[in-house]
Amino acid sequence: MNKQISVQVNDLSRHFGRFVAVDHISFEVYDGEIFGFLGANGAGKTTTIKMLCGLLLPSSGSAHVKGYDVYKETAKIKQNIGYMSQKFSLYDDLLVSENIEFFGGVYGLSVRELKTAREKALREFGLEKLSGKLTRELPLGWKQRLALACSLLHKPKILFLDEPTGGVDPISRRDFWQKIYELAQSGVTVFVTTHYMDEVEYCNRISIMHSGKIVAMGTPHDLKEQYNKETVEQVFIHLIDK
């Protein structure tokens, strides 16, 4: 069976003045794949995600998300993706249920769809008892769980997660990744950046970025074999220190 392509990137670049944030990168991501983007701060990961989500125009190259062009069809892209940004992106002064309702409205859900989606989000993410709490009162792990729930309200085909577990305790991180596995098994493509090396091992394939370029790509197992290292962290250090 041929793999269906969710994301296709060819020779993509993004400049900010003279600074090259993303430097002629190419890759493909497949339906139902957990694709990890690894790199130090400033490597170009977030800039790449913003271009793929239709939030930032590329300087050159091409990219398609579920077949939609990042230059011309950003509205279609936004309808088909969920995006969870690096910083907590919900509203602290709203109740948990109000955040869900707000983002459901942003995604264009009807009143009936939103009611069903809200109940499902509260139930599946264990937020039912917290629905009447102000979002600012939640521990970080629960805030991130709420952010993920909101990004899934419209049943996106692709989920972009930009360092979703940063600063979260180990138990919450484990629970979060269990949810990612469930999503991938249901056919959702998950594109995730992380700086936790142990999390990279959970991905089907990973791409390592350095100074705007992709310096390695493959399964965690294949990369460890290719560079004769025991962990992905050792592979990463080897490539970045070259």
C-alpha atoms as an extended CHARMM CRD file, in Angstrom:
* protein
*
       242  EXT
         1         1  MET       CA              0.0000000000        0.0000000000        0.0000000000  PROA      1               0.0000000000
         2         2  ASN       CA              1.3410000000        3.4180000000       -0.9540000000  PROA      2               0.0000000000
         3         3  LYS       CA              1.7220000000        5.8930000000        1.8610000000  PROA      3               0.0000000000
         4         4  GLN       CA             -0.4310000000        8.9940000000        1.4890000000  PROA      4               0.0000000000
         5         5  ILE       CA              1.4690000000       12.2600000000        1.8640000000  PROA      5               0.0000000000
         6         6  SER       CA              0.1480000000       14.7360000000        4.4570000000  PROA      6               0.0000000000
         7         7  VAL       CA              2.8920000000       17.3500000000        4.1790000000  PROA      7               0.0000000000
         8         8  GLN       CA              5.2240000000       17.9000000000        1.2310000000  PROA      8               0.0000000000
         9         9  VAL       CA              8.0450000000       20.4390000000        1.4160000000  PROA      9               0.0000000000
        10        10  ASN       CA             10.4530000000       21.2560000000       -1.4190000000  PROA      10              0.0000000000
        11        11  ASP       CA             13.4210000000       23.6270000000       -1.1440000000  PROA      11              0.0000000000
        12        12  LEU       CA             11.6110000000       25.7910000000        1.4070000000  PROA      12              0.0000000000
        13        13  SER       CA             13.3350000000       28.9010000000        2.7910000000  PROA      13              0.0000000000
        14        14  ARG       CA             12.4870000000       31.8420000000        4.9890000000  PROA      14              0.0000000000
        15        15  HSD       CA             14.6170000000       34.9740000000        5.4190000000  PROA      15              0.0000000000
        16        16  PHE       CA             14.2320000000       37.7930000000        7.9200000000  PROA      16              0.0000000000
        17        17  GLY       CA             16.3060000000       40.5130000000        6.3290000000  PROA      17              0.0000000000
        18        18  ARG       CA             19.7760000000       39.0240000000        5.9790000000  PROA      18              0.0000000000
        19        19  PHE       CA             19.0980000000       36.2960000000        8.5310000000  PROA      19              0.0000000000
        20        20  VAL       CA             18.2430000000       32.8980000000        7.0360000000  PROA      20              0.0000000000
        21        21  ALA       CA             15.9000000000       31.1450000000        9.4950000000  PROA      21              0.0000000000
        22        22  VAL       CA             15.0420000000       28.2100000000        7.2120000000  PROA      22              0.0000000000
        23        23  ASP       CA             17.5100000000       27.3010000000        4.4920000000  PROA      23              0.0000000000
        24        24  HSD       CA             16.2480000000       25.2250000000        1.5190000000  PROA      24              0.0000000000
        25        25  ILE       CA             14.7090000000       22.2720000000        3.3560000000  PROA      25              0.0000000000
        26        26  SER       CA             12.8110000000       19.3610000000        1.7710000000  PROA      26              0.0000000000
        27        27  PHE       CA             10.8810000000       16.4770000000        3.3520000000  PROA      27              0.0000000000
        28        28  GLU       CA              7.5980000000       14.5530000000        3.3360000000  PROA      28              0.0000000000
        29        29  VAL       CA              5.3150000000       13.5070000000        6.1920000000  PROA      29              0.0000000000
        30        30  TYR       CA              2.7660000000       10.7120000000        5.7890000000  PROA      30              0.0000000000
        31        31  ASP       CA             -0.7900000000       10.1890000000        7.0190000000  PROA      31              0.0000000000
        32        32  GLY       CA             -0.9070000000        8.8150000000       10.5610000000  PROA      32              0.0000000000
        33        33  GLU       CA              2.8050000000        9.3930000000       11.1450000000  PROA      33              0.0000000000
        34        34  ILE       CA              4.3590000000       10.9120000000       14.2560000000  PROA      34              0.0000000000
        35        35  PHE       CA              7.0630000000       13.1000000000       12.7560000000  PROA      35              0.0000000000
        36        36  GLY       CA              9.5390000000       14.6970000000       15.1600000000  PROA      36              0.0000000000
        37        37  PHE       CA             11.3800000000       17.9330000000       14.4870000000  PROA      37              0.0000000000
        38        38  LEU       CA             14.4960000000       18.1650000000       16.6480000000  PROA      38              0.0000000000
        39        39  GLY       CA             16.8490000000       21.1080000000       16.9720000000  PROA      39              0.0000000000
        40        40  ALA       CA             18.2770000000       23.6780000000       19.3580000000  PROA      40              0.0000000000
        41        41  ASN       CA             16.5510000000       27.0210000000       19.9160000000  PROA      41              0.0000000000
        42        42  GLY       CA             16.8990000000       29.0980000000       16.7550000000  PROA      42              0.0000000000
        43        43  ALA       CA             17.3640000000       26.0700000000       14.5010000000  PROA      43              0.0000000000
        44        44  GLY       CA             14.2980000000       26.9830000000       12.4260000000  PROA      44              0.0000000000
        45        45  LYS       CA             11.6990000000       24.5400000000       13.7650000000  PROA      45              0.0000000000
        46        46  THR       CA              9.0500000000       27.0450000000       14.8100000000  PROA      46              0.0000000000
        47        47  THR       CA              9.4990000000       29.1300000000       11.6570000000  PROA      47              0.0000000000
        48        48  THR       CA              8.9540000000       25.9820000000        9.5710000000  PROA      48              0.0000000000
        49        49  ILE       CA              5.7780000000       25.1090000000       11.4770000000  PROA      49              0.0000000000
        50        50  LYS       CA              4.4230000000       28.6440000000       11.0770000000  PROA      50              0.0000000000
        51        51  MET       CA              4.9370000000       28.4490000000        7.3110000000  PROA      51              0.0000000000
        52        52  LEU       CA              3.2010000000       25.0680000000        7.1280000000  PROA      52              0.0000000000
        53        53  CYS       CA              0.2790000000       26.3580000000        9.2000000000  PROA      53              0.0000000000
        54        54  GLY       CA             -0.2530000000       29.3370000000        6.9100000000  PROA      54              0.0000000000
        55        55  LEU       CA              0.8600000000       31.8220000000        9.5540000000  PROA      55              0.0000000000
        56        56  LEU       CA              4.0280000000       32.9430000000        7.7550000000  PROA      56              0.0000000000
        57        57  LEU       CA              4.7640000000       33.1530000000        4.0340000000  PROA      57              0.0000000000
        58        58  PRO       CA              7.9310000000       31.4270000000        2.7910000000  PROA      58              0.0000000000
        59        59  SER       CA             10.6360000000       33.4430000000        1.0530000000  PROA      59              0.0000000000
        60        60  SER       CA             11.1010000000       30.7230000000       -1.5720000000  PROA      60              0.0000000000
        61        61  GLY       CA             10.4250000000       27.0660000000       -2.2970000000  PROA      61              0.0000000000
        62        62  SER       CA              7.1160000000       25.2430000000       -2.0850000000  PROA      62              0.0000000000
        63        63  ALA       CA              5.0300000000       23.3740000000        0.4730000000  PROA      63              0.0000000000
        64        64  HSD       CA              1.6550000000       21.6540000000        0.4980000000  PROA      64              0.0000000000
        65        65  VAL       CA             -0.3740000000       20.5740000000        3.5290000000  PROA      65              0.0000000000
        66        66  LYS       CA             -3.0820000000       17.9980000000        2.7040000000  PROA      66              0.0000000000
        67        67  GLY       CA             -2.5440000000       19.0910000000       -0.8890000000  PROA      67              0.0000000000
        68        68  TYR       CA             -3.1280000000       22.7860000000       -0.1780000000  PROA      68              0.0000000000
        69        69  ASP       CA             -0.5550000000       25.3960000000       -1.2120000000  PROA      69              0.0000000000
        70        70  VAL       CA              0.9810000000       27.4030000000        1.6570000000  PROA      70              0.0000000000
        71        71  TYR       CA              1.0770000000       30.5000000000       -0.5620000000  PROA      71              0.0000000000
        72        72  LYS       CA             -2.4320000000       30.4840000000       -1.9800000000  PROA      72              0.0000000000
        73        73  GLU       CA             -4.6470000000       28.2550000000        0.1750000000  PROA      73              0.0000000000
        74        74  THR       CA             -3.8980000000       29.1790000000        3.7740000000  PROA      74              0.0000000000
        75        75  ALA       CA             -7.6000000000       29.2760000000        4.7150000000  PROA      75              0.0000000000
        76        76  LYS       CA             -8.0460000000       25.6660000000        3.5190000000  PROA      76              0.0000000000
        77        77  ILE       CA             -4.9230000000       24.6410000000        5.4270000000  PROA      77              0.0000000000
        78        78  LYS       CA             -6.2420000000       26.1630000000        8.6580000000  PROA      78              0.0000000000
        79        79  GLN       CA             -9.4820000000       24.2090000000        8.2750000000  PROA      79              0.0000000000
        80        80  ASN       CA             -7.5590000000       20.9280000000        8.1120000000  PROA      80              0.0000000000
        81        81  ILE       CA             -4.9820000000       21.4030000000       10.8590000000  PROA      81              0.0000000000
        82        82  GLY       CA             -4.7630000000       21.7850000000       14.6000000000  PROA      82              0.0000000000
        83        83  TYR       CA             -1.9750000000       23.9590000000       15.9770000000  PROA      83              0.0000000000
        84        84  MET       CA             -0.6370000000       24.1020000000       19.5190000000  PROA      84              0.0000000000
        85        85  SER       CA              1.9870000000       26.8030000000       19.8800000000  PROA      85              0.0000000000
        86        86  GLN       CA              5.1670000000       26.8030000000       21.9260000000  PROA      86              0.0000000000
        87        87  LYS       CA              3.6880000000       29.1750000000       24.5020000000  PROA      87              0.0000000000
        88        88  PHE       CA              0.3540000000       28.5080000000       26.1650000000  PROA      88              0.0000000000
        89        89  SER       CA             -2.0700000000       30.0440000000       23.6850000000  PROA      89              0.0000000000
        90        90  LEU       CA             -5.4340000000       29.9910000000       25.4510000000  PROA      90              0.0000000000
        91        91  TYR       CA             -7.0550000000       32.7230000000       27.5180000000  PROA      91              0.0000000000
        92        92  ASP       CA             -6.2170000000       32.7240000000       31.2270000000  PROA      92              0.0000000000
        93        93  ASP       CA             -9.1870000000       34.8970000000       32.1720000000  PROA      93              0.0000000000
        94        94  LEU       CA            -11.7510000000       32.5010000000       30.6460000000  PROA      94              0.0000000000
        95        95  LEU       CA            -13.1750000000       29.3890000000       32.2680000000  PROA      95              0.0000000000
        96        96  VAL       CA            -12.0410000000       26.0410000000       30.8700000000  PROA      96              0.0000000000
        97        97  SER       CA            -15.4360000000       25.5440000000       29.2070000000  PROA      97              0.0000000000
        98        98  GLU       CA            -15.3630000000       29.0980000000       27.8180000000  PROA      98              0.0000000000
        99        99  ASN       CA            -11.9830000000       28.5130000000       26.1660000000  PROA      99              0.0000000000
       100       100  ILE       CA            -13.3840000000       25.4080000000       24.5010000000  PROA      100             0.0000000000
       101       101  GLU       CA            -16.4510000000       27.3190000000       23.3100000000  PROA      101             0.0000000000
       102       102  PHE       CA            -14.3680000000       30.2220000000       22.0400000000  PROA      102             0.0000000000
       103       103  PHE       CA            -12.0350000000       28.0690000000       19.9650000000  PROA      103             0.0000000000
       104       104  GLY       CA            -14.9170000000       25.9700000000       18.7090000000  PROA      104             0.0000000000
       105       105  GLY       CA            -16.3970000000       29.1910000000       17.3800000000  PROA      105             0.0000000000
       106       106  VAL       CA            -13.0840000000       30.1800000000       15.8140000000  PROA      106             0.0000000000
       107       107  TYR       CA            -13.0240000000       26.8330000000       13.9990000000  PROA      107             0.0000000000
       108       108  GLY       CA            -16.5150000000       27.4920000000       12.6730000000  PROA      108             0.0000000000
       109       109  LEU       CA            -18.4180000000       24.7670000000       14.5270000000  PROA      109             0.0000000000
       110       110  SER       CA            -22.1890000000       25.0940000000       14.5970000000  PROA      110             0.0000000000
       111       111  VAL       CA            -24.0060000000       25.3230000000       17.9410000000  PROA      111             0.0000000000
       112       112  ARG       CA            -24.8830000000       21.6230000000       17.7790000000  PROA      112             0.0000000000
       113       113  GLU       CA            -21.3610000000       20.5880000000       16.6940000000  PROA      113             0.0000000000
       114       114  LEU       CA            -19.8110000000       22.7010000000       19.4340000000  PROA      114             0.0000000000
       115       115  LYS       CA            -22.0090000000       21.1670000000       22.1450000000  PROA      115             0.0000000000
       116       116  THR       CA            -20.9770000000       17.6580000000       21.0700000000  PROA      116             0.0000000000
       117       117  ALA       CA            -17.3130000000       18.6350000000       20.6740000000  PROA      117             0.0000000000
       118       118  ARG       CA            -17.2040000000       20.3800000000       24.0660000000  PROA      118             0.0000000000
       119       119  GLU       CA            -18.6680000000       17.3850000000       25.8920000000  PROA      119             0.0000000000
       120       120  LYS       CA            -16.2740000000       15.0220000000       24.1100000000  PROA      120             0.0000000000
       121       121  ALA       CA            -13.2390000000       17.2350000000       24.8620000000  PROA      121             0.0000000000
       122       122  LEU       CA            -14.1030000000       17.5420000000       28.5560000000  PROA      122             0.0000000000
       123       123  ARG       CA            -14.6860000000       13.7920000000       28.8440000000  PROA      123             0.0000000000
       124       124  GLU       CA            -11.7000000000       12.5110000000       26.8360000000  PROA      124             0.0000000000
       125       125  PHE       CA             -9.1940000000       14.8620000000       28.4670000000  PROA      125             0.0000000000
       126       126  GLY       CA            -10.5000000000       14.4460000000       32.0120000000  PROA      126             0.0000000000
       127       127  LEU       CA            -11.5410000000       18.0990000000       32.2470000000  PROA      127             0.0000000000
       128       128  GLU       CA            -15.1670000000       17.6400000000       33.3230000000  PROA      128             0.0000000000
       129       129  LYS       CA            -14.5790000000       18.5700000000       36.9730000000  PROA      129             0.0000000000
       130       130  LEU       CA            -12.4580000000       21.5560000000       35.9180000000  PROA      130             0.0000000000
       131       131  SER       CA            -14.8490000000       23.0450000000       33.3580000000  PROA      131             0.0000000000
       132       132  GLY       CA            -15.9590000000       25.8280000000       35.7220000000  PROA      132             0.0000000000
       133       133  LYS       CA            -12.4270000000       26.8070000000       36.7990000000  PROA      133             0.0000000000
       134       134  LEU       CA            -10.5310000000       29.8020000000       35.4920000000  PROA      134             0.0000000000
       135       135  THR       CA             -7.8310000000       28.6140000000       33.1120000000  PROA      135             0.0000000000
       136       136  ARG       CA             -5.1570000000       30.5510000000       35.0200000000  PROA      136             0.0000000000
       137       137  GLU       CA             -5.8210000000       28.3520000000       38.0580000000  PROA      137             0.0000000000
       138       138  LEU       CA             -4.8530000000       25.1330000000       36.2820000000  PROA      138             0.0000000000
       139       139  PRO       CA             -1.4110000000       23.5300000000       36.7140000000  PROA      139             0.0000000000
       140       140  LEU       CA              0.7010000000       23.7060000000       33.5420000000  PROA      140             0.0000000000
       141       141  GLY       CA              0.1320000000       20.0470000000       32.6400000000  PROA      141             0.0000000000
       142       142  TRP       CA             -3.6420000000       20.5590000000       32.7080000000  PROA      142             0.0000000000
       143       143  LYS       CA             -3.3360000000       23.7940000000       30.7140000000  PROA      143             0.0000000000
       144       144  GLN       CA             -1.4680000000       21.9100000000       28.0120000000  PROA      144             0.0000000000
       145       145  ARG       CA             -4.1100000000       19.1890000000       28.0700000000  PROA      145             0.0000000000
       146       146  LEU       CA             -6.7730000000       21.8710000000       27.5680000000  PROA      146             0.0000000000
       147       147  ALA       CA             -4.7740000000       23.4420000000       24.7240000000  PROA      147             0.0000000000
       148       148  LEU       CA             -4.5510000000       20.0640000000       22.9830000000  PROA      148             0.0000000000
       149       149  ALA       CA             -8.2850000000       19.4910000000       23.4710000000  PROA      149             0.0000000000
       150       150  CYS       CA             -9.0450000000       22.8760000000       21.8870000000  PROA      150             0.0000000000
       151       151  SER       CA             -6.7720000000       22.1850000000       18.9090000000  PROA      151             0.0000000000
       152       152  LEU       CA             -8.7390000000       18.9850000000       18.1860000000  PROA      152             0.0000000000
       153       153  LEU       CA            -12.2830000000       20.3850000000       18.3820000000  PROA      153             0.0000000000
       154       154  HSD       CA            -12.7520000000       20.5050000000       14.5940000000  PROA      154             0.0000000000
       155       155  LYS       CA            -11.2810000000       17.0110000000       14.0330000000  PROA      155             0.0000000000
       156       156  PRO       CA             -8.1730000000       18.1130000000       12.1090000000  PROA      156             0.0000000000
       157       157  LYS       CA             -6.3260000000       15.6850000000        9.8280000000  PROA      157             0.0000000000
       158       158  ILE       CA             -2.9260000000       17.0820000000       10.8400000000  PROA      158             0.0000000000
       159       159  LEU       CA             -1.8190000000       18.2580000000       14.2710000000  PROA      159             0.0000000000
       160       160  PHE       CA              1.1520000000       20.6070000000       14.6670000000  PROA      160             0.0000000000
       161       161  LEU       CA              2.5910000000       20.6280000000       18.1920000000  PROA      161             0.0000000000
       162       162  ASP       CA              5.4020000000       23.0790000000       18.9330000000  PROA      162             0.0000000000
       163       163  GLU       CA              7.2230000000       21.8850000000       22.0720000000  PROA      163             0.0000000000
       164       164  PRO       CA              3.9130000000       20.8830000000       23.6920000000  PROA      164             0.0000000000
       165       165  THR       CA              5.4140000000       19.4080000000       26.8660000000  PROA      165             0.0000000000
       166       166  GLY       CA              7.9310000000       22.1440000000       27.7100000000  PROA      166             0.0000000000
       167       167  GLY       CA              8.0580000000       22.6060000000       31.4860000000  PROA      167             0.0000000000
       168       168  VAL       CA              5.4930000000       19.8550000000       32.0990000000  PROA      168             0.0000000000
       169       169  ASP       CA              6.0630000000       17.2010000000       34.7750000000  PROA      169             0.0000000000
       170       170  PRO       CA              7.0660000000       13.6610000000       33.6820000000  PROA      170             0.0000000000
       171       171  ILE       CA              3.6750000000       12.0610000000       34.4200000000  PROA      171             0.0000000000
       172       172  SER       CA              1.8320000000       14.7140000000       32.4030000000  PROA      172             0.0000000000
       173       173  ARG       CA              4.3550000000       14.2720000000       29.5860000000  PROA      173             0.0000000000
       174       174  ARG       CA              3.7000000000       10.5260000000       29.5300000000  PROA      174             0.0000000000
       175       175  ASP       CA             -0.0700000000       11.0560000000       29.4570000000  PROA      175             0.0000000000
       176       176  PHE       CA              0.3170000000       13.6210000000       26.6900000000  PROA      176             0.0000000000
       177       177  TRP       CA              2.3140000000       11.2150000000       24.5320000000  PROA      177             0.0000000000
       178       178  GLN       CA             -0.2160000000        8.4610000000       25.1130000000  PROA      178             0.0000000000
       179       179  LYS       CA             -2.8130000000       10.7850000000       23.5960000000  PROA      179             0.0000000000
       180       180  ILE       CA             -0.5020000000       11.4800000000       20.6440000000  PROA      180             0.0000000000
       181       181  TYR       CA             -0.2040000000        7.7330000000       20.0100000000  PROA      181             0.0000000000
       182       182  GLU       CA             -3.9890000000        7.3570000000       20.0700000000  PROA      182             0.0000000000
       183       183  LEU       CA             -4.3890000000       10.2120000000       17.6040000000  PROA      183             0.0000000000
       184       184  ALA       CA             -1.8340000000        8.7350000000       15.2070000000  PROA      184             0.0000000000
       185       185  GLN       CA             -3.5010000000        5.3190000000       15.4110000000  PROA      185             0.0000000000
       186       186  SER       CA             -6.7840000000        6.9680000000       14.4130000000  PROA      186             0.0000000000
       187       187  GLY       CA             -5.1090000000        8.3560000000       11.2680000000  PROA      187             0.0000000000
       188       188  VAL       CA             -4.1730000000       11.8580000000       12.4280000000  PROA      188             0.0000000000
       189       189  THR       CA             -0.7410000000       13.0290000000       11.3030000000  PROA      189             0.0000000000
       190       190  VAL       CA              1.2220000000       14.4850000000       14.2200000000  PROA      190             0.0000000000
       191       191  PHE       CA              4.0580000000       16.9150000000       13.5240000000  PROA      191             0.0000000000
       192       192  VAL       CA              5.8500000000       17.6630000000       16.7990000000  PROA      192             0.0000000000
       193       193  THR       CA              8.8800000000       19.6600000000       17.8840000000  PROA      193             0.0000000000
       194       194  THR       CA             10.5440000000       18.8500000000       21.1800000000  PROA      194             0.0000000000
       195       195  HSD       CA             13.7820000000       19.4330000000       23.0360000000  PROA      195             0.0000000000
       196       196  TYR       CA             13.2930000000       16.3390000000       25.2180000000  PROA      196             0.0000000000
       197       197  MET       CA             15.5360000000       13.6740000000       23.7230000000  PROA      197             0.0000000000
       198       198  ASP       CA             13.5810000000       10.7970000000       25.2710000000  PROA      198             0.0000000000
       199       199  GLU       CA             10.4220000000       11.9910000000       23.4970000000  PROA      199             0.0000000000
       200       200  VAL       CA             12.1440000000       11.8340000000       20.1230000000  PROA      200             0.0000000000
       201       201  GLU       CA             12.3880000000        8.0610000000       20.5550000000  PROA      201             0.0000000000
       202       202  TYR       CA              8.5720000000        7.8810000000       20.4320000000  PROA      202             0.0000000000
       203       203  CYS       CA              8.4140000000        9.3200000000       16.8890000000  PROA      203             0.0000000000
       204       204  ASN       CA              8.1040000000        7.1900000000       13.7530000000  PROA      204             0.0000000000
       205       205  ARG       CA             10.6580000000        9.4010000000       12.0180000000  PROA      205             0.0000000000
       206       206  ILE       CA             12.6470000000       12.4460000000       13.0470000000  PROA      206             0.0000000000
       207       207  SER       CA             14.3470000000       15.3290000000       11.3130000000  PROA      207             0.0000000000
       208       208  ILE       CA             17.2960000000       17.1050000000       12.9410000000  PROA      208             0.0000000000
       209       209  MET       CA             17.6490000000       20.8130000000       12.1340000000  PROA      209             0.0000000000
       210       210  HSD       CA             20.7120000000       22.9840000000       12.6570000000  PROA      210             0.0000000000
       211       211  SER       CA             21.1320000000       26.6010000000       11.5460000000  PROA      211             0.0000000000
       212       212  GLY       CA             18.0710000000       26.4170000000        9.3330000000  PROA      212             0.0000000000
       213       213  LYS       CA             19.1080000000       23.2360000000        7.5160000000  PROA      213             0.0000000000
       214       214  ILE       CA             18.0300000000       19.6100000000        7.8790000000  PROA      214             0.0000000000
       215       215  VAL       CA             21.2120000000       17.7130000000        8.7290000000  PROA      215             0.0000000000
       216       216  ALA       CA             19.7010000000       14.2330000000        9.2330000000  PROA      216             0.0000000000
       217       217  MET       CA             16.4030000000       12.4030000000        8.8340000000  PROA      217             0.0000000000
       218       218  GLY       CA             15.1580000000        8.8900000000        9.4980000000  PROA      218             0.0000000000
       219       219  THR       CA             13.7260000000        6.6130000000       12.1510000000  PROA      219             0.0000000000
       220       220  PRO       CA             15.3660000000        6.8660000000       15.5880000000  PROA      220             0.0000000000
       221       221  HSD       CA             16.6710000000        3.3100000000       15.1280000000  PROA      221             0.0000000000
       222       222  ASP       CA             18.1450000000        3.9830000000       11.6930000000  PROA      222             0.0000000000
       223       223  LEU       CA             19.8620000000        7.1930000000       12.7740000000  PROA      223             0.0000000000
       224       224  LYS       CA             21.4440000000        5.4890000000       15.7810000000  PROA      224             0.0000000000
       225       225  GLU       CA             22.7310000000        2.7250000000       13.5050000000  PROA      225             0.0000000000
       226       226  GLN       CA             23.9190000000        5.1530000000       10.8230000000  PROA      226             0.0000000000
       227       227  TYR       CA             26.0110000000        7.1800000000       13.2800000000  PROA      227             0.0000000000
       228       228  ASN       CA             26.8960000000        4.2410000000       15.5390000000  PROA      228             0.0000000000
       229       229  LYS       CA             25.3790000000        5.8390000000       18.6480000000  PROA      229             0.0000000000
       230       230  GLU       CA             23.3120000000        4.3800000000       21.4780000000  PROA      230             0.0000000000
       231       231  THR       CA             20.8400000000        7.2560000000       21.8020000000  PROA      231             0.0000000000
       232       232  VAL       CA             19.3300000000        9.9450000000       19.5990000000  PROA      232             0.0000000000
       233       233  GLU       CA             20.8320000000       12.4980000000       21.9890000000  PROA      233             0.0000000000
       234       234  GLN       CA             24.3170000000       11.2350000000       21.0790000000  PROA      234             0.0000000000
       235       235  VAL       CA             23.4180000000       11.4470000000       17.3770000000  PROA      235             0.0000000000
       236       236  PHE       CA             22.1980000000       15.0190000000       17.8780000000  PROA      236             0.0000000000
       237       237  ILE       CA             25.3560000000       16.1020000000       19.7140000000  PROA      237             0.0000000000
       238       238  HSD       CA             27.5420000000       14.4490000000       17.0850000000  PROA      238             0.0000000000
       239       239  LEU       CA             25.7960000000       16.3080000000       14.2370000000  PROA      239             0.0000000000
       240       240  ILE       CA             25.5860000000       19.6920000000       15.9550000000  PROA      240             0.0000000000
       241       241  ASP       CA             29.2270000000       19.6280000000       17.1190000000  PROA      241             0.0000000000
       242       242  LYS       CA             30.5640000000       18.9220000000       13.6330000000  PROA      242             0.0000000000
